[in-house]
Amino acid sequence: MASTEHLLEVKHLSTRFYTEDGVVHAVNDVSYTLDEGDTLGVVGESGCGKSVHALSIMRLIPTPPGKIVSGEIYFRGRDLLKLSDEAMRKVRGAEIAMIFQDPMTSLNPVKTVGFQIMEALMLHEGMDKARARERTIELLTLVGIPEAAQRVDDYPHQFSGGMRQRAMIAMGLSCNPSLLIADEPTTALDVTIQAQIVDLVKRLQEKFGMAVIWITHDLGVVARLARRVNVMYAGRIIESGPVKEIYGNPHHPYTVGLLGSLPSHGSRAAARLFSIPGEPPDLIGLLPGCAFAPRCHYQVPRCSQETPPLEEVSPGHIVACWEKDKVRRG
């Protein structure tokens, strides 16, 4: 059974994709908790399992070829993996909402933006069309879309990229979810619009008290938005803890590399940017041991033979590395 004190509890989640080339080990034994109103950042390079783990929570893994092969996902004490399809549809949107990287592929191009938000309100909140339209205009205004009463009847192609993303956030918020999962929602936007979207989500979170999982490869965004961070590599969480602790005192060589690749201001501004050698592992042919070992200058023979477990190095800060005591940020 899950602990009832957590909003979300993910336990030993593993997701596979069965392809002609072999079995893709997309998510491997992922466990963590999230409390009411908290913000969790999930970081890592493309293909590390960030998005697949979120789609697994939403039970949106395409089957076939994908399959959640093990684990439990408790949300408010209920295991989402054991709910019927109908019960899960009621959870999506109403209790857990998700916004995606490219709103142009998430919004229906032949339906107005307003109709698509109204649809969720009529389905989950039981509103009639007039009340749903009124609420949609309120939501579009809330997320900063000017002249919302006029724009409600526009189609997605009539919105800019930033405005489409705001509309997606409005849709996500429409039914007052307890959890909002944001899957790289600022990647396709320019830096100024990115900052506006991050600030918008922070304000809305404070206003509505919802929990947020923010999935990104941008550690700068996580520093501004999240309280805790999970660092993922090859489908695993390899380091997790409070943002300040992870950024100030990382213990995994991969986390050190990610932080070293960030441009800095102040005393470190002149420091040379760090690049991680080698390439990400092939998730089809994952070998025993630490997946990062071939790229790591701390590696010892044990690293390629045994997978390191997550171990606590300070309160709330866990890391999976056999040589963690030698690793320090330069």
C-alpha positions as CSV (number, residue, x, y, z in Angstrom):
1,M,0.0,0.0,0.0
2,A,1.1,3.6,-0.6
3,S,1.6,6.1,2.1
4,T,-1.4,8.4,2.3
5,E,0.7,11.4,3.2
6,H,2.0,11.8,-0.4
7,L,0.0,13.1,-3.3
8,L,2.0,10.9,-5.8
9,E,4.1,7.9,-5.0
10,V,5.9,6.2,-7.9
11,K,7.4,2.8,-6.9
12,H,9.8,0.7,-9.0
13,L,8.3,1.9,-12.3
14,S,9.7,0.2,-15.4
15,T,8.5,0.7,-19.0
16,R,9.6,-1.1,-22.1
17,F,9.1,-0.7,-25.9
18,Y,9.1,-3.9,-27.9
19,T,10.5,-3.1,-31.4
20,E,11.9,-5.0,-34.4
21,D,15.4,-4.1,-33.2
22,G,14.9,-5.3,-29.7
23,V,13.5,-4.3,-26.3
24,V,14.0,-0.6,-25.4
25,H,14.5,-0.2,-21.6
26,A,13.0,3.3,-21.5
27,V,12.3,3.6,-17.8
28,N,14.1,1.4,-15.2
29,D,13.0,1.0,-11.6
30,V,12.1,4.6,-11.0
31,S,10.8,5.5,-7.5
32,Y,10.0,8.9,-5.8
33,T,7.3,10.8,-4.0
34,L,5.6,14.2,-4.5
35,D,3.6,16.1,-1.9
36,E,0.7,18.4,-2.3
37,G,1.7,21.8,-3.7
38,D,5.3,20.8,-4.3
39,T,7.4,21.2,-7.4
40,L,9.7,18.5,-8.8
41,G,12.1,19.1,-11.6
42,V,13.1,16.1,-13.8
43,V,16.2,16.7,-15.8
44,G,18.4,14.7,-18.2
45,E,19.4,14.6,-21.9
46,S,17.1,13.5,-24.7
47,G,16.1,9.9,-24.6
48,C,16.8,9.4,-20.8
49,G,13.2,8.4,-20.0
50,K,11.9,11.8,-18.6
51,S,8.9,12.0,-20.9
52,V,8.2,8.2,-21.0
53,H,8.0,8.1,-17.2
54,A,5.4,11.0,-17.3
55,L,3.4,9.3,-20.0
56,S,3.5,6.2,-17.8
57,I,2.0,8.1,-14.9
58,M,-0.8,9.3,-17.3
59,R,-1.2,5.8,-18.7
60,L,-0.6,7.2,-22.2
61,I,2.0,4.8,-23.3
62,P,1.1,3.5,-26.8
63,T,0.4,-0.2,-26.6
64,P,1.8,-1.8,-28.6
65,P,4.8,-1.3,-28.8
66,G,5.0,0.1,-25.3
67,K,4.2,-1.6,-22.0
68,I,4.5,-0.7,-18.3
69,V,6.1,-4.0,-17.1
70,S,6.3,-3.4,-13.4
71,G,5.7,-0.9,-10.6
72,E,3.0,1.0,-8.8
73,I,1.8,4.6,-9.2
74,Y,-0.2,5.8,-6.3
75,F,-2.1,9.0,-6.6
76,R,-4.1,10.0,-3.5
77,G,-3.8,6.4,-2.3
78,R,-5.1,4.8,-5.5
79,D,-2.8,2.7,-7.8
80,L,-3.3,4.3,-11.2
81,L,-2.1,1.2,-12.9
82,K,-5.0,-0.8,-11.5
83,L,-7.8,1.6,-12.5
84,S,-10.1,0.7,-15.3
85,D,-9.7,2.7,-18.5
86,E,-12.9,4.6,-17.8
87,A,-11.7,5.5,-14.2
88,M,-8.3,6.6,-15.6
89,R,-10.0,8.9,-18.2
90,K,-11.7,10.7,-15.3
91,V,-8.4,11.2,-13.5
92,R,-6.7,12.7,-16.7
93,G,-7.5,16.3,-17.0
94,A,-9.7,16.5,-13.9
95,E,-7.1,15.5,-11.3
96,I,-3.8,15.2,-13.2
97,A,-3.2,17.4,-16.2
98,M,-0.3,17.4,-18.7
99,I,1.1,20.0,-21.0
100,F,3.4,19.1,-23.8
101,Q,6.5,20.5,-25.6
102,D,4.8,21.4,-28.9
103,P,1.2,22.7,-28.4
104,M,0.7,22.6,-32.2
105,T,0.7,18.8,-32.1
106,S,-1.5,18.7,-29.0
107,L,-4.2,21.2,-30.1
108,N,-6.7,20.1,-32.8
109,P,-6.0,22.3,-35.8
110,V,-9.6,22.2,-37.1
111,K,-11.3,23.2,-33.8
112,T,-11.1,26.6,-32.1
113,V,-8.9,27.0,-29.1
114,G,-11.9,27.9,-27.0
115,F,-13.9,24.9,-28.0
116,Q,-11.0,22.6,-27.0
117,I,-10.9,24.1,-23.5
118,M,-14.7,24.1,-23.2
119,E,-14.8,20.4,-24.1
120,A,-12.8,19.5,-21.0
121,L,-15.1,21.7,-18.8
122,M,-18.2,20.1,-20.2
123,L,-16.8,16.6,-19.8
124,H,-15.2,16.8,-16.4
125,E,-17.1,19.7,-14.7
126,G,-20.6,19.1,-16.2
127,M,-20.9,22.7,-17.4
128,D,-23.3,23.7,-20.1
129,K,-22.0,25.3,-23.2
130,A,-22.6,28.9,-22.1
131,R,-21.0,28.5,-18.7
132,A,-18.0,26.6,-20.2
133,R,-17.5,29.4,-22.7
134,E,-17.6,32.0,-19.9
135,R,-15.1,30.0,-17.8
136,T,-12.8,29.5,-20.9
137,I,-12.6,33.3,-21.4
138,E,-11.7,33.6,-17.7
139,L,-9.0,31.0,-18.1
140,L,-7.5,32.6,-21.2
141,T,-7.4,35.9,-19.4
142,L,-5.8,34.3,-16.4
143,V,-2.9,33.0,-18.5
144,G,-2.3,36.3,-20.1
145,I,-4.0,36.1,-23.5
146,P,-5.1,39.6,-24.4
147,E,-8.7,40.2,-25.6
148,A,-9.6,36.7,-24.6
149,A,-13.3,37.2,-25.4
150,Q,-12.3,37.8,-29.1
151,R,-9.5,35.2,-29.2
152,V,-11.7,32.4,-27.8
153,D,-13.0,31.7,-31.3
154,D,-9.6,31.7,-33.0
155,Y,-7.9,28.5,-34.3
156,P,-4.5,27.3,-33.1
157,H,-2.7,28.6,-36.2
158,Q,-3.9,32.1,-35.4
159,F,-2.0,32.0,-32.1
160,S,1.8,32.6,-31.7
161,G,3.9,29.8,-30.2
162,G,3.9,31.5,-26.8
163,M,0.1,32.1,-26.9
164,R,-0.5,28.4,-27.9
165,Q,1.5,27.3,-24.9
166,R,-0.5,29.7,-22.7
167,A,-3.7,28.2,-24.1
168,M,-2.4,24.7,-23.3
169,I,-1.8,25.8,-19.7
170,A,-5.3,27.2,-19.6
171,M,-6.6,23.8,-20.8
172,G,-4.5,22.0,-18.2
173,L,-5.8,24.3,-15.4
174,S,-9.4,24.2,-16.5
175,C,-10.5,21.5,-14.0
176,N,-8.3,22.6,-11.1
177,P,-6.0,19.6,-11.1
178,S,-4.0,18.6,-8.1
179,L,-1.0,17.8,-10.3
180,L,0.3,19.5,-13.4
181,I,2.9,17.6,-15.5
182,A,4.8,20.0,-17.8
183,D,6.8,18.1,-20.4
184,E,9.4,20.5,-21.7
185,P,6.8,23.2,-22.3
186,T,9.2,26.0,-23.1
187,T,11.7,24.1,-25.4
188,A,10.2,25.5,-28.7
189,L,9.9,29.1,-27.5
190,D,12.5,31.9,-27.4
191,V,14.2,32.8,-24.2
192,T,12.0,35.8,-23.3
193,I,8.8,33.8,-23.8
194,Q,10.3,30.9,-21.9
195,A,10.8,33.1,-18.9
196,Q,7.2,34.4,-19.1
197,I,5.8,30.9,-19.2
198,V,7.9,29.8,-16.2
199,D,6.8,32.9,-14.2
200,L,3.2,32.2,-15.2
201,V,3.3,28.6,-14.0
202,K,4.9,29.8,-10.7
203,R,2.1,32.4,-10.2
204,L,-0.6,29.9,-11.0
205,Q,0.9,27.3,-8.7
206,E,0.8,29.8,-5.9
207,K,-2.7,30.8,-6.7
208,F,-4.2,27.2,-7.0
209,G,-1.8,25.2,-4.7
210,M,-1.3,22.5,-7.3
211,A,1.8,20.2,-7.4
212,V,4.0,20.5,-10.5
213,I,6.4,18.0,-12.2
214,W,8.5,20.1,-14.6
215,I,10.4,17.9,-17.2
216,T,13.3,19.7,-18.9
217,H,16.9,19.5,-20.0
218,D,17.3,23.1,-18.9
219,L,18.8,23.2,-15.4
220,G,18.4,27.0,-15.2
221,V,14.6,26.6,-15.4
222,V,14.7,24.0,-12.6
223,A,16.7,26.3,-10.4
224,R,14.0,28.9,-10.7
225,L,11.0,26.7,-10.4
226,A,11.6,23.5,-8.5
227,R,12.2,22.6,-4.8
228,R,13.5,19.1,-5.6
229,V,15.1,17.6,-8.7
230,N,15.5,14.1,-10.1
231,V,18.4,13.6,-12.5
232,M,17.8,10.8,-15.0
233,Y,20.2,8.8,-17.1
234,A,19.4,5.8,-19.2
235,G,15.9,5.4,-17.8
236,R,17.1,5.6,-14.1
237,I,17.1,8.2,-11.4
238,I,20.9,8.6,-10.7
239,E,20.7,11.5,-8.3
240,S,17.8,13.2,-6.4
241,G,17.4,15.8,-3.7
242,P,16.7,19.4,-2.9
243,V,17.7,21.7,-5.8
244,K,20.1,23.8,-3.7
245,E,21.8,20.7,-2.4
246,I,22.1,19.0,-5.9
247,Y,23.4,22.2,-7.5
248,G,25.8,23.1,-4.7
249,N,27.0,19.6,-3.8
250,P,26.4,17.1,-6.7
251,H,27.8,13.6,-6.1
252,H,27.2,11.9,-9.5
253,P,29.7,12.5,-12.3
254,Y,26.8,13.0,-14.8
255,T,25.2,15.7,-12.6
256,V,28.6,17.4,-12.3
257,G,28.8,17.3,-16.1
258,L,25.4,18.8,-16.6
259,L,26.0,21.6,-14.2
260,G,29.5,22.2,-15.7
261,S,27.9,22.8,-19.1
262,L,25.8,25.7,-17.8
263,P,27.1,29.2,-18.6
264,S,27.8,31.1,-15.4
265,H,27.9,34.6,-14.1
266,G,30.1,36.2,-11.5
267,S,33.3,34.6,-10.3
268,R,32.8,31.5,-12.5
269,A,31.9,33.4,-15.6
270,A,35.3,33.0,-17.2
271,A,35.5,29.2,-16.4
272,R,35.6,26.9,-19.4
273,L,32.3,25.1,-20.2
274,F,32.5,21.4,-19.5
275,S,31.4,18.8,-22.1
276,I,30.5,15.2,-21.3
277,P,32.6,12.8,-23.5
278,G,31.1,10.0,-25.5
279,E,27.4,9.3,-26.4
280,P,24.3,8.3,-24.5
281,P,23.9,4.5,-24.1
282,D,21.8,2.4,-26.4
283,L,18.7,1.5,-24.4
284,I,18.2,-1.6,-26.4
285,G,21.5,-3.2,-25.4
286,L,21.8,-2.0,-21.8
287,L,24.7,-3.9,-20.2
288,P,25.0,-4.7,-16.5
289,G,26.6,-2.0,-14.3
290,C,26.3,1.7,-14.4
291,A,25.1,3.0,-17.8
292,F,27.3,6.1,-17.4
293,A,30.5,4.2,-16.8
294,P,31.8,4.3,-20.4
295,R,31.7,8.2,-20.3
296,C,33.0,8.6,-16.7
297,H,36.6,9.3,-15.7
298,Y,35.9,8.1,-12.1
299,Q,35.0,4.6,-13.2
300,V,36.5,1.5,-11.6
301,P,36.0,-2.2,-12.6
302,R,33.0,-2.5,-10.3
303,C,31.1,0.2,-12.3
304,S,30.8,-2.0,-15.3
305,Q,29.8,-5.1,-13.4
306,E,27.2,-4.0,-10.8
307,T,24.5,-1.4,-11.0
308,P,24.9,1.0,-8.1
309,P,21.9,1.5,-5.8
310,L,20.6,4.9,-4.7
311,E,22.1,5.7,-1.4
312,E,21.7,8.7,0.9
313,V,24.7,11.1,1.1
314,S,22.9,13.8,3.1
315,P,19.3,14.3,4.4
316,G,17.0,13.8,1.4
317,H,19.9,13.7,-1.1
318,I,20.4,10.3,-2.8
319,V,22.8,9.2,-5.5
320,A,23.6,6.0,-7.5
321,C,27.4,5.9,-7.8
322,W,30.1,3.6,-6.5
323,E,32.6,6.4,-6.4
324,K,30.3,9.1,-5.1
325,D,32.7,10.1,-2.2
326,K,35.3,11.1,-4.8
327,V,33.0,13.1,-7.0
328,R,32.9,16.9,-6.4
329,R,31.9,19.8,-8.6
330,G,35.0,21.5,-10.0
